[in-house]
Amino acid sequence: MDKTSINERVLLSARYIIENNATVRQTAEAVGISKSTVHSDVCDKLRRIDLSLYEQVRQILEYNLSVRHIRGGISTKHRYEMLKSKDDN
């Protein structure tokens, strides 16, 4: 992969995160690359490519990190509600 295509991938991931307030996991699925690649792209490479875009992405990722425990609790609650509804039928 040449440097131009890597930079394009980094910018694509960054724009996706900003436009969708997306998590690293959501971005990886949408762009078709691994979570660790997205994380490396937006945390390391993006800083060297576009500092202002990097700062926007960091704000979103920091917010996502701060609410991660809430999202996990909601997901767990939903999973157990689904299991309970299956058992009731």
Secondary structure as UniProt FT lines:
FT   HELIX           3..20
FT   HELIX           24..31
FT   HELIX           35..40
FT   HELIX           41..45
FT   HELIX           46..49
FT   HELIX           51..66
FT   HELIX           68..88
//
